[in-house]
């Protein structure tokens, strides 16, 4: 039986009669094909990427597995609609903390329609994308079994943060306390040979060479299991995935400097947190920051 994902933090959601993605009980994620050629563009990317023998396995693991397309009952009650069938990247995770980060200072491709370019440019300009090379799109943080999951009241509240506020959320993501970022788990989530920073650096090395694809408006999903970090007996399973490929275009032999620049900026933020985990912090409450 298909149902709405429990751990979706950004994008269109399948609730209240809206069209959105669904998941099953076997680890598959069903994403409705978007209109205006976005759906066919995403199918084309997955078909090309999944069969591209030049993509090394250690890079392919950062992308959801592709299982083709399928007609399934849409979440909005409109009957059977075509869906991408992908790997459910949070499948099997217990109370994961998840952060969706849209990468690139520019979320539009030069070949996009002018009205779309204008819309995206305005959002890039008014959020942190243009200033930082990325923006936070969504976040959920597991606090404890008693307190459950924390999310900002409005997702839009985290998209236009200043650099110090972005760093605050990146610290909160790996903190033990629900309100004051202490970066308690930064070393085992961001750091280490299997940590998120190491994975991002591995991905960056590929983007420094690959010229086949240009990724616009794609995101990096960061996740880990805080309960495992709290009990210290199991790995918190830090992991990244690159998602959302409706706006991927041919690279035509040119490095994707837009995505690479945003990725490098995110790496810099996480590197600074690992190097300087302490310092004067700010309390976060319901998506807003206040000095402590």
Secondary structure, 3 states (H helix, E strand, C coil): CCECCCCCCCCCCCCCCCCCCEECCCCEEEEECCCCCHHHHHHHHHHHHHCCCCCCHHHHCCECCEEEEEEEECCCCCCEEEEEEEECCCCCCCCEEEEEEEECCCCCCCCCCHHHHHHHHHHHHHCCHHHHCEEEEEEEEEEECCCEEECCCCHHHHCCCCHHHHHHHHHHCCCCCCCECCCCCHHHHCCCCCCHHHHHHHHHHHHCCCCCEEECCCEEEEEEEHHHHHHCCCCCCCEEEEECCCCEEECCCCCCHHHHHHHHHHHHHHHHHHHCCCCCCEEEECCEEEEC
